[in-house]
Amino acid sequence: MTMVTKNDLQELGFGPSQSSDIIRKAKCLMVNKGYGYYNNRRLGCVPIEAVEEILGIQLTESKVNKNA
């Protein structure tokens, strides 16, 4: 499973505030799906599938994890 952080989204062209908002919404989505682990303020990464669901587009894993 590929995880996405705020910094990954910024590298894709999203602004700092917009990146934080996307991560926050993805965490809320994961909690609503029953994954209580994401109900943590300090957690800063979410599955790529959650981000894709929020944005409505498919992200390529190679673009997200260039440093991995």
BELNOR-V819653 format. One record per backbone hydrogen bond with DSSP energy under -1.0 kcal/mol. CO is the residue of the C=O (numbers start at 1). NH is the residue of the N-H. Records with the same first field share a line. If there is no record, write none. Layout:
CO=NH, NH
This chain:
2=48
4=46
5=9
6=10
7=11
8=12
9=14
10=13
15=19
16=20
17=21
18=22
19=23
20=24
21=25
22=26
23=27
24=28
25=29
26=30
27=31
28=32
29=33
30=35
31=34
34=36
35=38
36=39
38=40
46=4
47=51
48=52
49=53
50=54
51=55
52=56
60=64
61=65
